[in-house]
Amino acid sequence: MKTKTVLVAGFTGSMGQKAVQLINESTDYQLTAVLAPQIPDTSAARTDYHLGEDVQIFNKISELTEIADIWVDFTTPQSVFENTQAALNLGMHPVIGTSGLKDEQISQLQTLAQDKHLGGIIAPNFGLSAVLLMKFAQEAAKYFPDAEIIEMHHEDKQDAPSGTALNTAKLMTKTRNPQAVRPSDSEELLDHVRGGDYQGIKIHSVRLPGYVAHEQVLFGGPGEALTIRQDSFDRGSFMQGVKVALDKVMTLDELIVGLEKII
């Protein structure tokens, strides 16, 4: 089997470093390039981030060529759209773990992927427990339309709500009957204390030191309640999902959203 070549964008971050380690430890993949705009000294980066001499280091998208089969992205919400466009235009299959893409941006990227005849994956979460939480919440929403989502992340997370929480809400709206929701007359004594609102589903975001990635979905019904929760205590837990995405991405013929579609 031909070794698949991989570029990792955002290789200096916590998730990017885990992805580099995963690829380096695999016999199925070869790390050929990395990208991070804040790296002025490539020689120091090679040592600091354990990059082989054959790995090309870039700090500008404009410098890139068709140097890999797969583009793995763990960057920022501000850069992920441009990065994914670049990956597709350069003929690379994108595996996107960065949150922050808007619905209209995803639609544009899916059209571009179709034009380029490339498949890819946008994964709100690579943790298998989070993927299962989303599936379970979608099923539960059929029977419990009254629901709220609480997501908790580390203090450095740049976007709120998390992509996982937003995707959970989107999946729930596909099965939930909004007409059955019981109205609430609560008066907000503090602005936004009831959280954000996605089609009637309240979403609350917590950002605190000590947390990694956690989510719970609370459902309420007459005389009973249901809570579905997942916890990611270490970023290494996401790598099992990244490995699944790497294994499957080159077999796809479209840009899909959600790891649950390939497991």
N, C-alpha and C positions, 0 to 999 in steps of 0.2 A: 504494500500500500504506500502511495506517495505521501511523504511528509508534508503536512500543511504548514504554510508559513504565516506568521502572525505579526501584526503591528499592535502595540499597546499604547493608546493615547491616555495621558494622565498617569504615567508610570511612577511618578514620584509620590502619589497619594497612597493612603493605606490600602485601598482596594486595588489600585494599579500595581502596587508591589506584590500583593498576594497573587494577582494574575500572572505577573512575570515569573514568580516562583512556581506556580502551577505549570506553566508552559515549559520552563527549564527542566522540570522534573519529569516531563512526559516524553515518550519516544515517538508519539504521533504528531508532535508539533515542533516547529522551530521558530524561535523568536528572531526575527530579522530586523525589526526597527522599533523604536520607541519615540514618543512625541510628548513634549511638555514645554510650554512657552517660557517658563521661568528658569531654564537651564542655560546659563551663559557659558559655563565651563564644561564642555562635554567630557574631557579627560577625567575630571574629578567625579562627574556623574557616573562614569563607567565603573569606577572603584566603589563609590558610595552605594550604588544600586545593583552591584554584582552582575554587570552586563559583560557578555563576552566580547572579544575583539572584533567579531564579525557582525555585531549588532550595530546598526546605524542609529545615531541619535539626532533628532531633529527638534528645533524649537519654533519652526514656522510651517504652517500647512502648505504655503506656496513652494516650499522646497521639496515636497513629496512627489514621488513618481509611483508607478505601479510596482510596488516592492513587496507586496504580501497578498496572500489569498483572503485573509480575514483581518478586519479592523475591530479590536476590542476597545471600548470607550468607557473610561471611568474618569471623566473630567468635571465640568461644571455646567449648571443649567444655562449659563450664558453662552457657552461655546458648543454645546452638544449638537445643535441643529446644523451649524456650519460644518462641524466635524463629520456628521453623518452624510451630508451632501458631498463632502470631499471624498469620503470612502467610496460612495457609489460612483461618483464621476471617475475615480481611479480604478474602478473594477474590483473593489474589495467587498466581501460580504460583511456587513456590519453586525456586531454583537454589542448592543448598547445597554450599559448598566447605569448610565447617568439619567437622573430624573429631570423634570422641568420642561419636557416637550409638550407644547400645546396641541390640541386636537387638530387644528388646521395645519400645523407644522408636520404632524404625523401623516396627514393626508397627502401633503406635498411630497414627503419622502417616499411614501408608498407609490405614488405616481412615478417618481424618478426611478425607483427600483424596478418598476414594471417596464419603463422605457429602456433601462439598462439590462433587462433580463437577469436580475440578481435577486437572490433571496437574502433575508436578514432577520434579526430578532431584536426587538426592543423589549427589554424585560424590566418591569417596575421593581422586581425583586428576584434575586437568584437563589434565595433561601427556599428550600423545599417546604419547610414548615409554613412559610408565608404564602407560597403558591397554594398549598392545601387549605390554609385559612380562607383565601379568596374563594376557592371552590365551595367550601363548606358554607361560607357566608352567603354566597349566591343561592345555594339551595335553601338555607334557612329563611331567606327573605321572602320566599313563596308563602311561608306560613306565619312569619312575624314581620309585618310591614313597618312597625314602629322600631326604629333602630338608630343607633348612633355609633360613631367610630372614634376611638382615641388612639392616636399614634404617638410614640415616644422615641426620641432619637438623641444622639449626642449633641452637645452645644455647638459644634462646628457645621452642622448640616445647614446648607444654604437656602433650601426651599421649604415651604410649608403650604399646604400639607405635603406629606411624602407622596411620591409616585404610587407607592403601594396602597396607601389609604385612599387616594383618588381612584385608583383602578378598582379597589374593592367596592367603592360606592357605585362606580359605573357598571360593574358586573351585577350588583344587587338591583339596580334599576331595571335590568332586563327581566327579572323575575318578580319583582315587588309590585304590589297593587297600591299605587299612591292614594286611591280613593278610599282605601280601608284604614288609612292612618288617622289616629285620634288627634284632633287639634289640641294645641297647647296655648294657654293664655298667659304664660309666664311673662312677667314684666322684667326687663333687663335693668337692673340697678347699676350695672357696670357695662360699658360699651363692649359688645362682641362677647360677652360672657357665655353666651350659648353656642359659641363656635361658628365656624364657617358652614355654609349650606350648599350641598350639592343635590339638587332636585328633591329637597325635603329631608335629606339625610344629613344630620349635623356631624361635622368633623372637627375634632379638637386636636391641636398639636402641642406637644410638650418637648422642650429642648433643655436638657440638663446634663451636667457632667456625670460620668459613670454609666450612662446608658449607651447602647450600641444601636439596636433597631428592634422595636417592639410594637405590637399592635393588638388591640382588642376591639371586637365588635359586640356591642350590647344590644340585645333584642328584648323587648317587653311585650307581654300579652296579658290578658285577664288572669290574674292569680298566679302567674309564672313568669320566669325570665330565663334567658339563655345568654351565656357569654362564651365567645370563641376567642382564644388568645394564642399568640405565638411570640416567642422570644428568641432573638439572635444575640448570644452573649459574646461571640467572637466572629470577626470578619472572615475567618477561615471557613466558617460554615457555609458561606456563599459560594465557595469554589466548586462544590459538587454540582450546583446548578450551572456555573460557568462551563464546567467540563461537558455537561449535557448539551449546552448551546454550541460549543465548539465542535462537538461530534456531529451535530445535526444541521448546522447552518448552511453548509455547502450543498445540502440535498434539497433545500427550500427553493421555490420559484417565486416567492413573494416576500415582502417585508411584513412580518407578523408582530403582534403585540401580545406579550404574555408567554412566560415559560410553560404555562399549563397546556399550551397548544401542541407541545412536542414531547410531553412526558405521559 
